[in-house]
Amino acid sequence: MAPASIQVALEIAARRSFATAVEWPGWSRSGKTPEAALEALLAAAPRYAAALAGTGLNPPLPDGVAAFSIVERSAGNAGTEFGVPSVPLAGDRRPFDPSELERQLAILSAAWAAFDRAAALAEGRSLRTGPRGGGRSRATMIEHVLEADAAYLTNLGARPPHRAPSDDPAVAARRLRAAALDALRAIADGREPPNPSRVRRRWAPRTYIRRAAWHALDHAWELEDRILEP
């Protein structure tokens, strides 16, 4: 029996496209063309599977782009051109059943953990500079991911926990992630998230999970790629 095809959504702008595995949050890669984005998605499969090791989930490892079934195409926007998968998928506002919610939260938590491991690996190491990351240091990368996660949580519909200037980034990340998981479970259960934000149009939980998981993995892999050998 032939392996099941992997459902993929394409987000296409004039100068950049994203290919996203619909059922695997965070497995999303870009290229200058849709074809290049699909090749990048294929190349990232082993890395994505490694990030999810220990979750009990087994992402597929396709042997070619023929394994991808394009189920959705959307027009990209300025965010796409900037390098961020920015267009929600058509089914993002579907409700979760309990098992699917926990599956997606496990993937999100694994993506966060992958970023933490990469940041730990980069501690005290020199990072290659250049276009990828713009020469951002490890410390500024950690702050960037924290700031983005806080913005994503606001878009989901919850206020991020207060962070004092003296708070350790690792402690701030744990609080922020716990608040995100609480908000996601509340919304999936039909309840208002704790400490709701005033954002006008909230992201769907699936949109939030996909974006946050992609962002954590993208910067985890960037850190790994930029570490210079001693």
C-alpha angles and dihedrals in degrees: 000000000000116000116259115265119250113243111232133184121207123212107194128194130165097267104016138032134190129213115202129187101229098212097037112067114213095023095112128124136176139222139169089261134024089254092053090048090054091050090050091049089052092049091051095054097094092047092049091050090050091052090055095047109128095029094093089239122119115206113203120259104213120201094212145000088266086079089067118091111200105221100163139027124188136176112256125224140204090296090056090051090049090056105263126114096240111164118089116230121250094250098044094111094055111121119251125239111219096257094049092048092053091046092054093045089052090054092048092049090049090053091052090048090051090055091049091052092049091049090050091048090052095050110121092001129117115247125216112245126216141094096323104082093354091251094301112172124234091255094049090046090056091049091047092054091047092051092048092049090051090052091047090052090052089052089050088058107262133100115242116244115268112267121201117214089245095054115119110246092233091054091046090051093052092051093046094049093047089052090050093051091048091050093048093050092047094050093045087053092052095253132124111262117249113269095007121214125226097240109145100221114026124214115247113249091247090054091050094048093048094048096044093046092047092049094049093048094043091057094039090057091043091055091048091050094048099050109113119219113247 
